[in-house]
Amino acid sequence: MAFPFRHPRGWLFLVTAFVSGSLLTYLVILTPQVGVISREQNAPILHNLRVLSSVSQTLVNESLINFMWKETLVNHSSGQQSPSMGEPSRKYEDNYLKKIRVLCWIMTSPDTLMLKALHIKNTWGPRCDHILYMSSVENTTFPAVGLNVTEGRDSLWNKTRAAFEYIYKHNLTRKFDWFLKADDDTYVIVDNLKYFLRDKNSSKAVYYGHHFAPFIKNGYMSGGAGYVLSRYAVETLVKIGLNNQLLCPQNGTFATAEDLSLGYCMQNIGVIAGDSRDSLNRSRFLPFPIPEIMRDNYLPDWYVQYARHKLQKGLECCSDYLISCHYVLPHQMYAMDYFVYHLRRALPNSDHTYLVNKTRLPI
């Protein structure tokens, strides 16, 4: 493939991204911090300043990366690998991948649809059995659902309520078993999610995620790390909980904290907060980006206070079968996708090949 700058679109992408990146970085740095109740949306802001220095460069490269990625990948929406990346010789047992039906919905907005959600669409999103991008403005070409809500941190719970009501009213609980909510800066390994759910019962009132402890008896799941609800949990949430002010927050104390509000509601309607850790007690849903945990061996104070289960530092932080991580920058989405679905190590006494058009080729 020719160097992108020789393509006229390459220069257009570069100039557009540079201007957008500069403006966005300026706004991000000057935006005041708001609220204290939702550590997912507020407390980590200082923590995130450590990675903001790379945002401008990230946005400069986004359009170019997007263009190159589409040029490179083959059959990406089905999770297959491009011939240039290689494929293991062994046949992958995918019965449970087909049997377990997962609907993913992404919390996004008109301002972040093309800046963030686009990169989910280009990477892990198509591996869901169905995916919905929930915004406040309909976009028929992307596409995105336009919910009747206002945007902003204080409206995230209202958007979450509207999203689950949309899913229920469109009879999607009859078509899918599990319902994953993720932010537009969350990376999800859908194969690992389905593997985790393979022996779980979607007819039981349960949901899973990264478990936080404070404020309510049963705790609640981190919004940023993503959480997955059973079919029965979604049906119970919509039919019994969402419009009952005695069971679910409407306005007031919890109303601006999406994940805490959901946890409070789930507790009141009898939905169990399940344990998603692996057999070594390591997290499968991670509310941080992996590079920071590995590089800095650091956990912010707010997290130490909120965690239901202690997160180990370094390599022991996370399951080898990790499901999700949060605060993933757009260019990191593609890096994660490469590491998970394409990069392989050569094993001794093994015949490594590429599979191209049903033909095996040596690496």
ZARO-199168 format. One record per atom (N, C-alpha, C): x, y, z. Coordinates in steps of 0.2 Angstrom, whole numbers, padded with zeros to 4 digits, always signed. Layout:
N
XYZ ...
***
This chain:
363
+0004-0006+0000 +0000+0000+0000 +0004+0006+0000 +0003+0011-0004 +0007+0017-0005 +0007+0021+0002 +0012+0025+0003 +0012+0029+0009 +0006+0034+0009 +0002+0034+0014 -0004+0038+0014 -0004+0045+0012 +0002+0049+0013 +0002+0056+0011 +0003+0057+0004 +0004+0052+0000 +0004+0052-0007 -0003+0052-0010 -0007+0050-0006 -0015+0050-0007 -0017+0056-0006 -0021+0060-0010 -0024+0067-0008 -0028+0067-0002 -0031+0061-0001 -0036+0061+0005 -0031+0061+0012 -0025+0059+0011 -0021+0059+0017 -0020+0065+0020 -0018+0070+0015 -0017+0077+0017 -0023+0080+0020 -0029+0079+0017 -0035+0082+0020 -0037+0079+0027 -0036+0072+0028 -0037+0070+0034 -0032+0073+0040 -0026+0074+0037 -0021+0077+0042 -0022+0084+0044 -0024+0088+0040 -0026+0095+0041 -0032+0095+0045 -0037+0091+0044 -0044+0092+0047 -0042+0089+0054 -0039+0084+0055 -0038+0081+0062 -0033+0085+0066 -0029+0089+0063 -0024+0093+0067 -0028+0099+0070 -0033+0102+0066 -0037+0108+0068 -0041+0105+0074 -0045+0099+0073 -0050+0097+0077 -0046+0095+0084 -0040+0092+0083 -0036+0090+0089 -0034+0095+0093 -0032+0101+0090 -0030+0107+0094 -0035+0110+0098 -0041+0110+0095 -0047+0113+0098 -0049+0109+0104 -0050+0102+0102 -0052+0098+0107 -0048+0098+0114 -0041+0098+0112 -0036+0097+0118 -0037+0104+0122 -0038+0110+0119 -0039+0116+0122 -0045+0116+0127 -0050+0113+0124 -0057+0113+0128 -0056+0108+0134 -0053+0102+0132 -0052+0097+0138 -0048+0100+0144 -0043+0103+0142 -0039+0106+0148 -0042+0111+0152 -0046+0115+0148 -0050+0121+0152 -0056+0119+0155 -0059+0113+0153 -0065+0111+0156 -0065+0110+0163 -0069+0114+0167 -0069+0113+0175 -0071+0106+0177 -0069+0103+0182 -0071+0097+0185 -0078+0098+0189 -0082+0093+0188 -0089+0094+0191 -0091+0088+0195 -0094+0089+0200 -0097+0083+0204 -0092+0079+0208 -0095+0075+0213 -0090+0071+0216 -0093+0064+0217 -0099+0063+0216 -0103+0057+0217 -0101+0051+0213 -0099+0053+0206 -0098+0048+0202 -0090+0047+0200 -0087+0043+0203 -0079+0042+0202 -0078+0041+0195 -0082+0037+0192 -0081+0035+0185 -0080+0041+0180 -0084+0047+0182 -0084+0052+0177 -0081+0058+0180 -0079+0058+0187 -0076+0064+0190 -0070+0063+0193 -0069+0059+0198 -0063+0058+0202 -0057+0056+0197 -0058+0052+0192 -0052+0050+0188 -0050+0056+0184 -0053+0062+0184 -0051+0067+0179 -0043+0069+0180 -0041+0070+0186 -0034+0071+0188 -0030+0066+0185 -0032+0060+0187 -0028+0054+0184 -0027+0054+0177 -0032+0056+0173 -0032+0056+0166 -0028+0061+0163 -0026+0066+0167 -0022+0072+0164 -0015+0069+0163 -0013+0063+0165 -0007+0060+0164 -0006+0057+0157 -0012+0056+0154 -0012+0054+0147 -0014+0059+0142 -0016+0065+0144 -0019+0070+0140 -0014+0073+0135 -0007+0072+0137 -0002+0075+0133 -0002+0071+0126 -0005+0065+0126 -0005+0061+0119 -0011+0062+0115 -0016+0066+0118 -0022+0067+0115 -0022+0070+0108 -0018+0076+0108 -0017+0080+0102 -0014+0076+0097 -0009+0072+0098 -0005+0068+0093 -0010+0063+0091 -0014+0060+0096 -0019+0055+0094 -0024+0057+0089 -0027+0063+0090 -0032+0066+0085 -0029+0067+0079 -0023+0070+0078 -0019+0071+0072 -0019+0065+0068 -0018+0059+0071 -0017+0053+0067 -0023+0049+0066 -0029+0051+0070 -0035+0046+0069 -0038+0045+0062 -0039+0051+0059 -0041+0050+0052 -0037+0046+0048 -0030+0047+0048 -0025+0043+0045 -0026+0035+0047 -0026+0034+0053 -0026+0027+0056 -0033+0024+0053 -0038+0027+0053 -0045+0025+0051 -0044+0023+0044 -0041+0027+0040 -0041+0026+0033 -0036+0020+0031 -0030+0019+0035 -0026+0014+0034 -0029+0007+0036 -0032+0007+0042 -0035+0001+0045 -0040-0002+0040 -0045+0003+0037 -0050+0000+0032 -0046-0003+0026 -0041+0000+0024 -0037-0002+0018 -0034-0009+0020 -0032-0010+0026 -0028-0016+0028 -0033-0022+0030 -0038-0021+0033 -0042-0027+0036 -0046-0030+0031 -0047-0037+0031 -0051-0041+0027 -0056-0044+0031 -0063-0044+0030 -0068-0047+0033 -0068-0045+0041 -0066-0039+0042 -0065-0037+0049 -0071-0038+0054 -0077-0037+0051 -0083-0037+0055 -0085-0043+0057 -0082-0049+0054 -0084-0055+0057 -0079-0058+0061 -0073-0054+0063 -0068-0056+0068 -0063-0060+0064 -0063-0061+0058 -0058-0064+0054 -0051-0060+0054 -0046-0063+0053 -0040-0059+0052 -0038-0058+0045 -0035-0053+0044 -0032-0051+0037 -0026-0056+0035 -0026-0058+0029 -0020-0063+0027 -0013-0060+0030 -0012-0054+0029 -0006-0051+0031 -0004-0052+0039 -0009-0053+0043 -0008-0053+0050 -0007-0060+0052 -0010-0065+0048 -0009-0072+0050 -0015-0075+0054 -0015-0081+0054 -0020-0085+0057 -0018-0092+0060 -0019-0094+0066 -0017-0100+0069 -0019-0106+0065 -0015-0111+0065 -0017-0117+0061 -0023-0121+0064 -0023-0121+0071 -0028-0125+0074 -0035-0122+0073 -0040-0126+0072 -0047-0124+0071 -0050-0121+0078 -0053-0115+0078 -0056-0112+0084 -0063-0115+0085 -0064-0117+0091 -0070-0120+0093 -0075-0114+0095 -0080-0113+0090 -0084-0107+0091 -0091-0108+0092 -0093-0114+0095 -0100-0115+0096 -0103-0111+0100 -0100-0109+0106 -0103-0105+0111 -0103-0097+0108 -0099-0096+0104 -0099-0089+0101 -0105-0088+0097 -0107-0093+0094 -0113-0093+0090 -0120-0093+0094 -0119-0097+0099 -0125-0099+0103 -0127-0093+0108 -0122-0090+0111 -0123-0084+0115 -0124-0078+0111 -0130-0075+0112 -0132-0069+0108 -0131-0063+0112 -0126-0058+0110 -0125-0052+0114 -0127-0046+0111 -0131-0042+0113 -0132-0035+0111 -0128-0030+0115 -0124-0026+0111 -0120-0021+0114 -0123-0014+0113 -0123-0010+0118 -0125-0003+0116 -0120+0002+0119 -0118+0007+0115 -0113+0011+0117 -0115+0018+0119 -0113+0020+0124 -0115+0027+0127 -0111+0032+0123 -0114+0036+0118 -0110+0041+0114 -0114+0047+0114 -0112+0052+0110 -0115+0058+0109 -0114+0061+0102 -0117+0066+0100 -0116+0069+0093 -0108+0072+0093 -0106+0074+0098 -0099+0077+0098 -0094+0071+0098 -0095+0065+0101 -0090+0060+0101 -0091+0054+0096 -0097+0055+0093 -0098+0049+0088 -0093+0048+0083 -0090+0053+0080 -0085+0052+0075 -0078+0052+0078 -0077+0055+0084 -0071+0055+0087 -0069+0049+0091 -0074+0046+0094 -0073+0040+0098 -0077+0034+0095 -0083+0034+0095 -0087+0028+0093 -0086+0025+0086 -0083+0030+0082 -0081+0027+0075 -0076+0022+0076 -0071+0022+0081 -0066+0018+0082 -0068+0011+0085 -0074+0011+0088 -0077+0005+0091 -0080+0002+0085 -0083+0005+0081 -0086+0003+0075 -0081-0001+0070 -0075+0002+0070 -0070-0001+0066 -0066-0006+0069 -0067-0008+0075 -0063-0013+0079 -0067-0018+0082 -0069-0017+0088 -0072-0023+0092 -0080-0023+0091 -0083-0017+0089 -0090-0017+0089 -0094-0022+0085 -0091-0023+0079 -0095-0028+0074 -0095-0035+0077 -0091-0037+0082 -0091-0044+0085 -0096-0045+0089 -0100-0040+0091 -0106-0041+0095 -0111-0044+0090 -0116-0047+0092 -0121-0050+0088 -0126-0044+0085 -0126-0039+0089 -0130-0033+0087 -0127-0027+0091 -0126-0021+0088 -0124-0015+0092 -0128-0009+0090 -0129-0005+0096 -0133+0001+0095 -0128+0006+0098 -0128+0012+0094 -0124+0018+0097 -0129+0023+0099 -0130+0024+0106 -0135+0028+0109 -0133+0035+0110 -0136+0040+0106 -0134+0047+0106 -0141+0051+0108 -0140+0057+0107 -0146+0061+0108 -0149+0064+0101 -0145+0062+0096 -0147+0065+0090 -0146+0059+0085 -0151+0057+0081 -0151+0052+0076 -0146+0053+0071 -0143+0048+0069 -0138+0048+0063 -0139+0042+0059 -0143+0043+0053 -0145+0037+0049 -0139+0034+0045 -0134+0037+0044 -0128+0035+0040 -0124+0031+0045 -0123+0033+0051 -0118+0030+0055 -0119+0022+0056 -0125+0020+0059 -0130+0024+0062 -0130+0025+0069 -0134+0030+0072 -0134+0031+0079 -0141+0032+0081 -0144+0030+0087 -0150+0031+0089 -0151+0037+0092 -0156+0041+0091 -0157+0048+0094 -0162+0047+0100 -0160+0047+0106 -0164+0046+0112 -0166+0053+0114 -0172+0053+0117 -0175+0060+0119 -0172+0062+0126 -0166+0064+0125 -0162+0066+0132 -0158+0071+0130 -0155+0075+0135 -0150+0080+0134 -0144+0077+0135 -0138+0080+0133 -0132+0078+0134 -0128+0081+0140 -0123+0078+0142 -0119+0080+0148 -0119+0075+0153 -0114+0076+0158 -0113+0071+0163 -0119+0070+0167 -0122+0075+0169 -0128+0075+0173 -0134+0071+0170 -0134+0070+0163 -0139+0066+0160 -0137+0059+0158 -0132+0057+0161 -0130+0050+0159 -0135+0044+0161 -0137+0045+0167 -0142+0041+0170 -0149+0041+0166 -0151+0047+0164 -0157+0047+0160 -0156+0044+0153 -0150+0045+0150 -0148+0041+0144 -0148+0034+0145 -0145+0031+0150 -0145+0024+0152 -0152+0022+0152 -0157+0025+0156 -0164+0023+0156 -0167+0023+0150 -0166+0028+0146 -0169+0028+0139 -0166+0023+0134 -0160+0021+0135 -0157+0016+0131 -0160+0009+0132 -0161+0007+0139 -0164+0001+0141 -0171+0001+0139 -0175+0006+0139 -0182+0007+0137 -0182+0006+0130 -0178+0008+0126 -0178+0008+0119 -0177+0000+0117 -0172-0003+0120 -0171-0010+0119 -0177-0014+0120 -0180-0013+0126 -0186-0017+0128 -0192-0015+0123 -0193-0009+0121 -0199-0007+0117 -0198-0010+0110 -0192-0011+0108 -0191-0014+0101 -0190-0021+0101 -0192-0024+0107 -0193-0032+0107 -0186-0035+0106 -0181-0032+0108 -0174-0034+0107 -0172-0040+0113 -0176-0039+0118 -0175-0044+0124 -0177-0051+0121 -0181-0052+0116 -0183-0058+0113 -0178-0061+0108 -0174-0057+0106 -0169-0059+0101 -0162-0060+0104 -0160-0057+0110 -0154-0058+0112 -0154-0060+0120 -0148-0063+0122 -0148-0066+0129 -0145-0061+0134 -0140-0057+0132 -0136-0053+0136 -0135-0046+0133 -0135-0041+0137 -0135-0034+0135 -0129-0030+0138 -0124-0029+0134 -0118-0025+0137 -0119-0018+0136 -0118-0014+0141 -0117-0007+0140 -0110-0005+0141 -0107-0001+0136 -0100+0001+0136 -0100+0009+0134 -0095+0012+0137 -0094+0019+0135 -0090+0019+0128 -0090+0025+0125 -0087+0025+0118 -0079+0026+0119 -0076+0025+0125 -0069+0025+0126 -0067+0018+0129 -0072+0013+0129 -0071+0006+0132 -0069+0001+0126 -0064-0003+0127 -0062-0008+0123 -0065-0015+0126 -0068-0019+0122 -0071-0025+0124 -0069-0031+0120 -0067-0036+0123 -0065-0042+0119 -0071-0047+0120 -0075-0046+0114 -0082-0049+0114 -0081-0057+0115 -0076-0060+0112 -0075-0067+0113 -0074-0069+0120 -0070-0065+0124 -0069-0067+0131 -0076-0066+0135 -0080-0061+0133 -0086-0060+0136 -0091-0066+0135 -0091-0068+0129 -0095-0074+0127 -0093-0080+0131 -0086-0081+0131 -0084-0087+0135 -0085-0086+0142 -0085-0080+0145 -0087-0080+0152 -0094-0081+0153 -0099-0079+0148 -0106-0080+0149 -0108-0087+0147 -0104-0091+0145 -0106-0098+0142 -0109-0102+0146 -0108-0102+0153 -0111-0106+0158 -0116-0102+0162 -0118-0096+0160 -0122-0092+0164 -0129-0092+0161 -0134-0091+0166 -0141-0092+0164 -0144-0085+0163 -0146-0083+0156 -0149-0077+0155 -0156-0076+0157 -0159-0081+0160 -0166-0081+0163 -0166-0079+0170 -0160-0078+0173 -0159-0076+0180 -0158-0069+0180 -0160-0066+0186 -0159-0059+0187 -0152-0057+0190 -0147-0056+0185 -0140-0055+0187 -0137-0050+0182 -0132-0047+0184 -0128-0043+0180 -0120-0043+0183 -0116-0042+0178 -0109-0042+0180 -0105-0036+0177 -0099-0035+0180 -0095-0029+0179 -0089-0029+0184 -0086-0023+0184 -0081-0022+0189 -0084-0019+0195 -0084-0023+0201 -0088-0021+0207 -0085-0016+0211 -0089-0011+0212 -0088-0006+0217 -0092-0006+0223 -0090-0004+0229 -0093-0006+0236 -0097+0000+0239 -0095+0006+0238 -0098+0011+0243 -0105+0013+0241 -0108+0017+0246 -0115+0020+0245 -0121+0015+0246 -0121+0009+0243 -0126+0005+0243 -0124-0002+0246 -0128-0006+0249 -0127-0012+0252 -0124-0017+0247 -0127-0018+0241 -0124-0023+0237 -0119-0021+0232 -0117-0014+0232 -0112-0011+0228 -0115-0010+0221 -0111-0009+0216 -0113-0008+0209 -0107-0009+0205 -0109-0009+0198 -0104-0010+0193 -0101-0004+0190 -0095-0003+0189 -0091+0002+0186 -0095+0004+0179 -0097+0010+0178 -0100+0011+0171 -0094+0011+0166 -0088+0014+0167 -0083+0014+0162 -0080+0008+0160 -0080+0003+0164 -0077-0004+0163 -0083-0008+0159 -0089-0005+0159 -0094-0009+0155 -0097-0014+0160 -0104-0015+0159 -0107-0020+0163 -0112-0024+0158 -0114-0030+0160 -0118-0034+0155 -0124-0037+0160 -0130-0036+0157 -0136-0038+0160 -0139-0044+0157 -0142-0049+0161 -0145-0054+0158 -0152-0052+0155 -0155-0056+0150 -0161-0054+0147 -0166-0052+0153 -0167-0057+0158 -0172-0056+0163 -0170-0050+0167 -0164-0048+0168 -0162-0042+0172 -0165-0036+0168 -0164-0036+0161 -0166-0030+0158 -0174-0029+0158 -0177-0035+0157 -0185-0035+0157 -0187-0033+0164 -0184-0035+0169 -0186-0033+0176 -0185-0026+0177 -0179-0023+0175 -0177-0016+0176 -0182-0012+0172 -0184-0013+0166 -0189-0009+0163 -0196-0010+0165 -0198-0016+0166 -0205-0017+0168 -0207-0015+0175 -0202-0016+0180 -0203-0015+0187 -0200-0008+0190 -0194-0007+0187 -0190-0002+0191 -0189+0005+0188 -0188+0006+0182 -0186+0012+0179 -0191+0018+0181 -0197+0016+0180 -0202+0022+0181 -0205+0022+0188 -0202+0018+0193 -0205+0018+0200 -0200+0022+0204 -0202+0028+0206 -0197+0032+0210 -0195+0029+0217 -0199+0024+0219 -0197+0021+0225 -0191+0016+0224 -0191+0013+0218 -0186+0008+0217 -0180+0011+0213 -0181+0015+0209 -0175+0018+0204 -0175+0026+0205 -0169+0028+0205 -0168+0036+0205 -0171+0039+0199 -0175+0044+0201 -0178+0049+0195 -0174+0055+0195 -0173+0058+0201 -0169+0064+0202 -0167+0064+0209 -0162+0068+0210 -0159+0069+0217 -0152+0066+0218 -0151+0062+0223 -0145+0060+0226 -0141+0056+0221 -0144+0051+0218 -0140+0047+0213 -0141+0048+0206 -0145+0053+0204 -0148+0054+0198 -0142+0056+0193 -0137+0059+0195 -0131+0060+0190 -0126+0055+0189 -0126+0050+0193 -0121+0045+0193 -0124+0039+0190 -0123+0038+0184 -0126+0032+0180 -0125+0025+0183 -0119+0024+0184 -0118+0017+0187 -0120+0016+0194 -0120+0021+0198 -0122+0020+0205 -0130+0020+0205 -0133+0024+0200 -0140+0024+0200 -0143+0017+0198 -0139+0014+0193 -0141+0008+0190 -0140+0002+0196 -0135+0003+0200 -0134-0002+0205 -0139-0001+0211 -0141+0005+0212 -0146+0006+0217 -0153+0003+0215 -0154+0004+0208 -0161+0001+0205 -0160-0006+0205 -0155-0009+0203 -0154-0017+0203 -0155-0020+0210 -0152-0017+0215 -0153-0019+0222 -0160-0019+0224 -0164-0014+0222 -0171-0014+0224 -0175-0018+0220 -0174-0020+0214 -0178-0025+0211 -0176-0032+0211 -0170-0033+0215 -0168-0040+0216 -0164-0043+0211 -0160-0039+0207 -0155-0041+0202 -0149-0042+0206 -0146-0048+0205 -0139-0050+0209 -0133-0046+0206 -0129-0043+0210 -0123-0041+0207 -0118-0047+0207 -0116-0050+0201 -0112-0056+0201 -0105-0054+0201 -0101-0059+0203 -0094-0059+0203 -0091-0061+0197 -0087-0057+0193 -0085-0058+0187 -0077-0060+0187 -0074-0060+0193 -0067-0062+0193 -0066-0069+0191 -0059-0070+0189 -0058-0077+0187 -0056-0081+0193 -0054-0087+0192 -0052-0092+0197 -0046-0090+0201 -0042-0085+0199 -0037-0082+0202 -0038-0076+0206 -0045-0074+0206 -0047-0068+0209 -0045-0062+0205 -0044-0062+0199 -0041-0056+0195 -0047-0054+0191 -0047-0047+0189 -0052-0044+0186 -0053-0045+0179 -0059-0046+0177 -0061-0047+0170 -0063-0040+0166 -0066-0036+0170 -0068-0029+0168 -0064-0024+0172 -0060-0020+0168 -0055-0016+0171 -0057-0008+0169 -0058-0004+0175 -0060+0003+0174 -0054+0007+0172 -0048+0004+0170 -0042+0008+0168 -0040+0006+0161 -0035+0010+0158 -0032+0008+0152 -0026+0003+0155 -0025-0002+0151 -0020-0007+0153 -0013-0004+0153 -0011+0000+0149 -0004+0003+0149 -0002+0006+0155 -0007+0010+0158 -0005+0014+0164 -0004+0009+0170 -0009+0004+0171 -0008-0001+0176 -0001-0005+0176 +0001-0007+0170 +0007-0010+0169 +0013-0006+0169 +0013+0000+0167 +0018+0005+0167 +0020+0008+0173 +0015+0010+0177 +0016+0014+0183 +0015+0010+0189 +0012+0004+0189 +0011+0000+0195 +0007+0004+0200 +0002+0008+0197 -0001+0013+0202 -0009+0013+0201 -0012+0013+0207 -0019+0013+0208 -0021+0020+0211 -0025+0024+0209 -0027+0030+0212 -0031+0029+0218 -0030+0034+0223 -0033+0034+0229 -0041+0032+0229 -0044+0036+0224 -0052+0035+0224 -0053+0028+0223 -0049+0024+0218 -0051+0017+0217 -0050+0013+0223 -0044+0014+0227 -0043+0010+0232 -0049+0010+0237 -0052+0016+0238 -0058+0017+0242 -0064+0014+0240 -0065+0013+0233 -0071+0011+0230 -0071+0004+0228 -0066+0000+0227 -0066-0006+0225 -0069-0011+0230 -0073-0016+0228 -0076-0021+0232 -0071-0026+0233 -0067-0028+0227 -0062-0033+0228 -0055-0029+0226 -0050-0030+0230 -0043-0027+0229 -0040-0029+0222 -0038-0024+0218 -0035-0025+0212 -0028-0026+0213 -0025-0031+0211 -0017-0032+0212 -0014-0027+0207 -0008-0026+0208 -0004-0021+0204 +0000-0025+0198 +0002-0022+0193 +0006-0025+0188 +0002-0031+0184 +0006-0036+0182 +0003-0041+0178 -0003-0045+0182 -0003-0045+0189 -0008-0048+0192 -0015-0044+0193 -0015-0039+0190 -0021-0035+0190 -0027-0038+0187 -0025-0041+0181 -0031-0043+0177 -0031-0050+0174 -0036-0053+0173 -0037-0060+0170 -0033-0060+0164 -0030-0066+0162 -0028-0067+0155 -0033-0067+0150 -0039-0068+0153 -0045-0068+0148 -0049-0062+0150 -0046-0056+0150 -0049-0049+0151 -0055-0048+0146 -0060-0045+0149 -0066-0043+0144 -0066-0036+0142 -0064-0031+0147 -0064-0024+0145 -0059-0020+0148 -0058-0014+0146 -0054-0009+0149 -0056-0002+0147 -0055+0003+0151 -0058+0009+0150 -0053+0014+0149 -0055+0020+0147 -0051+0026+0145 -0046+0024+0139 -0048+0021+0134 -0044+0019+0129 -0044+0024+0123 -0039+0027+0122 -0039+0032+0116 -0040+0029+0110 -0042+0033+0105 -0044+0030+0098 -0038+0026+0095 -0032+0028+0095 -0027+0025+0092 -0025+0018+0096 -0027+0018+0102 -0026+0012+0106 -0031+0007+0105 -0037+0009+0102 -0042+0004+0100 -0039-0001+0095 -0035+0002+0090 -0032-0002+0085 -0026-0006+0087 -0023-0003+0092 -0017-0007+0095 -0020-0013+0098 -0025-0012+0103 -0028-0018+0106 -0030-0023+0101 -0034-0021+0096 -0036-0026+0091 -0031-0030+0088 -0025-0026+0087 -0020-0030+0084 -0017-0035+0088 -0016-0033+0095 -0013-0038+0100 -0017-0044+0101 -0024-0042+0101 -0028-0048+0103 -0030-0052+0097 -0031-0050+0092 -0034-0054+0086 -0029-0055+0081 -0023-0052+0081 -0018-0053+0075 -0011-0056+0077 -0008-0053+0082 -0002-0054+0085 -0001-0062+0087 +0004-0065+0085 +0005-0072+0087 +0012-0073+0089 +0013-0078+0093 +0020-0080+0094 +0022-0086+0091 +0027-0087+0088 +0029-0094+0085 +0031-0099+0091 +0028-0105+0090 +0029-0110+0095 +0033-0115+0092 +0038-0118+0096 +0042-0124+0094 +0038-0130+0092 +0040-0133+0087 +0037-0139+0084 +0030-0138+0082 +0029-0132+0079 +0022-0131+0076 +0023-0128+0069 +0018-0130+0065 +0018-0127+0058 +0013-0121+0058 +0016-0115+0057 +0013-0109+0057 +0011-0107+0050 +0005-0106+0049 +0003-0104+0042 -0002-0098+0042 -0003-0095+0036 -0008-0090+0035 -0014-0094+0032 -0020-0092+0033 -0026-0095+0029 -0028-0089+0025 -0028-0090+0018 -0030-0085+0013 -0034-0089+0008 -0040-0087+0008 -0045-0090+0003 -0045-0097+0004 -0045-0100+0010 -0046-0107+0011 -0039-0111+0009 -0034-0107+0008 -0028-0110+0006 -0022-0108+0012 -0019-0113+0014 -0013-0112+0019 -0007-0110+0016 -0004-0104+0018 +0002-0102+0016 +0007-0101+0021 +0013-0103+0020 +0019-0102+0025 +0019-0095+0027 +0021-0094+0034 +0022-0087+0036 +0029-0085+0033 
***
